[in-house]
Amino acid sequence: VYSIKGMEEKYVQIKANNFILNKKEKVLLQIIDVSHSIMYDQQKAENAFLAVSNACVSHELRNPLNSIIA
């Protein structure tokens, strides 16, 4: 995770690959921006939490009302 003043946080993945070129060992570093997938996962988790919370509250409100009506 890195952040630049005035900009949003970015999540990056760093991969290192070794290979041989002209009989010399080289290292290739890849810096991949994975911010969108991280943000998507966080939003998905928040939505799942809200769904469970709403289901619990709804259940707790319906149960006492059903016993009063019956």
Secondary structure, 3 states (H helix, E strand, C coil): CECCCCCCCECEEEEEEEEEECCEEEEEEEEEECHHHHHHHHHHHHHHHHHHHHHHHHHHHHHHHHHHHC
